[in-house]
Amino acid sequence: RQGESDRLVLAKASQLPSVVEAELLAISKERDDLRKQKIVEEEKFWKYYESLCDRLDIAESVLSEQRLKLHPQEVKTTSEWLAARCDAMCLKLKVLRGQLLCDTYSPKAVAALKHIRK
């Protein structure tokens, strides 16, 4: 039995380099996939951010045009409402950024990055 056990240990030990190499390849592939996913997510984020900024510019120009037509109280009320909307949009952007970071750095990704850092 000891001889059979020694042969099993030797067989497993001889397979160790190929197992380690397969693990390294899997980690490398996962790292590449994470980098690609991060690039895609960043592109989406900046595209949405730019779109939101464009819409805010449009809203500002519409507000400027309407400001001349409205009475002072209406101007004040409208500007307060728009300020609140802008604050809400900024908060939504922060939430979207947080979601983007959470999606980019999933627990699996964080574990992989920690492993890579070592």
Secondary structure, 3 states (H helix, E strand, C coil): CHHHHHHHHHHHHHHHHHHHHHHHHHHHHHHHHHHHHHHHHHHHHHHHHHHHHHHHHHHHHHHHHHHCCCCHHHHHHHHHHHHHHHHHHHHHHHHHHHHHHHHHCCHHHHHHHHHHHC
